[in-house]
Amino acid sequence: MKTSVKRKKEPNASVTRRSIAYLHEALDDHSAWKGLARELGKNGDRGLITAISGVHGSLVSLVASRLAAEEQVPLLIVAGPDYFDIYDNDLSGLLESTAVHTVSDELAPALGALGEGKKVVLLATVDDLLLPLKNPAESSQAVLKLETGHETDYGMMTGFLAANAYRNREFVEEEGDFSMRGSIVDIFPFGSKTPVRAEFFGDSVTSLRAFDINSQLSGETLSNIVVTGSFIAEDERAGDDWNLMDYLPAETLVMVDDIASFLAHEKAGHLSGRLEKFRRIDVNRFEKERHDFQAGAQSRLNANFRLLARELCSQQAQNLRTVFAGKSKKEIEELAEFVSEEIGDAETPAGIEVNWIALDLHSGFVFNGCDVYTESDIFGKLHTHKSHRKRSFKGISLKDLQKLKVGDYIVHEDYGIGIFRAMETIEVGDSEQECVLVEYEGGDQLYVNVQNIRLLSKYTAAEGSLPTLSKLGSPKWKTRKNKVKQRLKDIASNLIKLYAKRKTTPGFAFGEDSIFQREFEASFIFDETPDQLKAIADVKKDMQSPAPMDRLICGDAGFGKTEIAMRAAFKAVEAGKQVAVLTPTTVLAHQHAETFARRFDNFPVSIAVLSRFVSRKDQKATLEMISKGMVDIVIGTHRLVSRDVVFQDLGLLVIDEEQHFGVSTKEKLRQAFPGVDTLTMSATPIPRTLQFSMLGARDLSIVSTPPKNRQPVETLITGFDSQGIEAAVRREINRGGQVFFLHNRISGLDQAQNTVRELVPGARIATAHGQMPAGELENVMMAFINHEIDVLISTSIIGSGLDISNANTIIINRADMFGLSDLYQLRGRVGRSERKAYCHLITPPVHTLKREAMQRLAVIESFTELGSGFNIAMRDLEIRGAGNLLGAEQSGAIHELGFDLYQKLLEEAVTELKTGAFREIFGEEEAAGLLPPTNCDMSFHFDALIPDHYISSTQERFAFYEKISKAASDDKLAAIESELRDRFGNPPQDVRNLLGLASLKNLCSTIGLVKLDIQHRTLSLHLPGEDQAEFYNGSFFRNLVTSIQTEWMQPYKPRFQQEKKMKLHLNHPPQPGNDPVALMEHYAALLKKLSAEPTS
């Protein structure tokens, strides 16, 4: 793309907004609806059973919503697993004035609403109907209402919670938990989406706030809440006595979808008998019924705008109504424009006319003169929607794994490895202070004041390796630490030379975003996540810098890394540069090529592929075009590294799934393109790459926010079980999905295929591996992508980047033979839509597995939450013992010191080199910014601690001490105080003293003071040694001397004391009195003034 970018032609499309009534008209006019309404109207009594059919896609939701609106009675929808999500997605949008409750997640509010006589819609599964519940008469009494400004007997409330199956916990984490901390009570009511924090003054409720279970911080303020007891029977056998149907009013209308699956349930007879007292509509998915709506399923277009354009032309010619259901008019207008550009003026002289309904429907349908399309129909990606179900999208944080517990090994920077024994309060002079008690070799004990808690870290090394306890008073620890640091300096020096070479290598500075770049980005139909936007901004900033970019984008499969790469590619191509995209597999190269081609379709960009799927003749022609600059973007495998690939002007190199490339391949690329901007993408980067990024030798962007409706993959570890494999494959095929069966030995693929064929006769099965002829492999993969194959039995060739949203079960044979990041990548092939996905890890008997294999499997099973890729890579460092991190010789150092201290020493080594030997490379300003502040010691006469009556949990107190110790600014300390007030109530004086000390300590450390001593009547400043010329030549010391000689004489009576180091003693002024916080704020203001303003 060497010239300015422009659109192919001006669009000719009009979009008219319609209300839901537009679809109601089509429904009301159909004979099936009329007949159904008539039958229901004539049979208002219980016992009616009728049936409907031909309700494809979201038409079934439209029918259900009309029934709820017209009948004005509670509606119970019993849906099978294949249709549940349709109702779950659609009904809240179709029924704005009627509450919709999913019984599995919102049982309490659902039954509460029924008890109040509300006309609600309940969405349930067959298992929900069988759930044993309490007697409805007893449940109606179990309700507690809290209201701001009203009184509630505190003792009665706690008695209610205890009597109604609520559990008293230290912290609220799940439904049915409550926690009491002084005047604050946290409750997670049964059936509620969020927990609630109630604050009391006596028996009066002063505040009600929803709060987040992960951060434990409050959010939305509430005026009132209803706390219900558990409706679930404590005795599971009670299900034969009471269940959901006993709570339904007699006039309830029941809709069963689909009836065939319902009748196949083992308790269908029992359920049918219980449902006889209600009017019932059965949805038949396979046979025509009396009320047949004759709807058709909508086409899946997979972003093929040409095909969509042809369909729209055909519809307009037949006077059919085209309806786009989507979230925003802007997106629909852009879509209509894209489509109109594909249509010749002669085909539709008047242009394209579409109707838009602001609804986020699950899937489209063709019905009674209306063609309804949804985002999933058009783009082939399953839409995002607001589900009622509570899902956590936060991956397990490494910090969660590293919470310090009593008995854990702990590392003190100055004294070595010991055991964390307790948090104890001790008297220091006139004050009480809390300390961390650490036990060393021989039972020696060390009390570490919480002011110095930053010197402690949890010991982490190779899994299962136990450290040797240090001996207090022995010089061995210091010697060992200094040796490791020197070795690290040598390593860090090489890292910095690499970084320096990149910074000094001349590159190309791309320009600011053009109007065409903004147009390209606006054509992205989906909403960018915050992480995506941040990564895109980082990449653009790098590209606009004259230094070559070297950035790693770390993010899970399907989180939007490819879109980031395509925006970078557009920027490069628009500037007249070429782009190379390197992928580890041929299949991924071709899938990327299709994705790029669709995305760049409206712009004159030439895209080519180089892989073994391409014939030699075509490869030769492509190579010639690349060398002449006639190809803008080339996508390929290792073939791109070959000598005969010569670029005319390469400007951007994108490496996808970096962990699959060897060192030699990456070195070839660096040598071949030293000044080229490089963008690397990975879900689980190899430890060495991750470490380089974390140390600043390359830049890192983490994309951890998942799509809104993505569900975690359910991971199961089992032995080889024929029945289990059969059940897993059948379940996926029965719901219209596809299965990956991974067997990583080519010699065993045929046997695996025969096994699956015997277990699931009739399933369409094929095999794939990397040694197949190129054409045959391409045909198999394309057949699987097009759903012409149900089960693909393959080697790990599928492990890289494949995006097949319909494949949602993967079975990995001999999972114990794979590495941790490999397992994570393979699991990432499924779960790329909102449909629940499953990963079955098949292993030999657990007792026969090696320890490391068991650890890998345990980690992959526990890291099920979305966005865990970065954490998987971090955990990989621990399991490997970081042995291959920076060379095998370093694993011993990590064992000796623990990973955290090792990492800190490495960072210190890098900083010392940047501010010393390599200062010229980084510049004076950057080097100065890297200098760490001194650690000013604090001595004081007042209590400064977190009392156990304020926070009883030892772990939680330790966590807050650590937060306060590491808070480097007053803003961060204010945020911590706000969190404490929110979670535990107003901080007592001791806590406010602690926060004030932390603020003053930060200031004194920045200034360069060695120690600050606050006593009853005096304050002493301990100045650094005379060799610290930077301090004594600075403005603070000059201003200090001037102030002592002038304005400080009377109020403070300053006097110097010269011993080993200089001290300055000041008397406290009459104001602000004896309040420690006020006194510290007074001195902080004084010191800030000296730091900021020169005194004349």
Secondary structure, DSSP 8 states (H G I E B T S, - for coil): --S----SS---EEEEEE-THHHHHHHHTSHHHHHHHHHHHH--STT-EEEEE---TTHHHHHHHHHHHHH-S-EEEEE-TTTHHHHHHHHHHH-TTS-EEETTT-HHHHHHHHHTT---EEEE-HHHHH--B--HHHHTT-EEEEETTSB--HHHHHHHHHHTT-EE-SS--STTEEEEETTEEEE--TT-SS-EEEEEETTEEEEEEEE-TTT--EEEE-SEEEEE---B-SSGGGGGT--GGGGS-TT-EEEEE-HHHHHHSTTHHHHHHHHTTSEEEEEESSS--SEE---EE----TT-HHHHHHHHHHHHHTT-EEEEE-S-HHHHHHHHHHHHHTS-TTT-TT-EEEEEE----S--EEETTEEEE-HHHHHSS------SS--------HHHHT---TT-EEEETTTEEEEEEEEEEEEETTEEEEEEEEE-GGG-EEEEEGGGGGGEEE---STT-------TT-THHHHHHHHHHHHHHHHHHHHHHHHHHHHHS---------HHHHHHHHT--S---HHHHHHHHHHHHHHTSSS--EEEEEE-TTSSHHHHHHHHHHHHHHTT-EEEEE-SSHHHHHHHHHHHHHHTTTS---EEEESTTS-HHHHHHHHHHHHTT--SEEEESGGGGSTT---SSEEEEEEESGGGS-HHHHHHHHHH-TTSEEEEEESS--HHHHHHHHTTSSEEEEE----TT----EEEEE---HHHHHHHHHHHHHTT-EEEEE---GGGHHHHHHHHHHHSTT--EEEE-TTS-HHHHHHHHHHHHTT--SEEEE-GGGGSS---TTEEEEEEETGGGS-HHHHHHHHTTS--SSS--EEEEE-S-GGGS-HHHHHHHHHHHH--STT-HHHHHHHHHHHHTTTTTS-TTHHHHHHHH-HHHHHHHHHHHHHHHHHTTTHHHHHHHHHHHH------EEEESS--S--TTT---HHHHHHHHHHHHH--SHHHHHHHHHHHHHHHSS--HHHHHHHHHHHHHHHHHHHT-SEEEE-SSEEEEE---TT-HHHHTSHHHHHHHHHHHTTTHHHH--EEEESSSEEEEEE--SSS-S-HHHHHHHHHHHHHHHHHS---
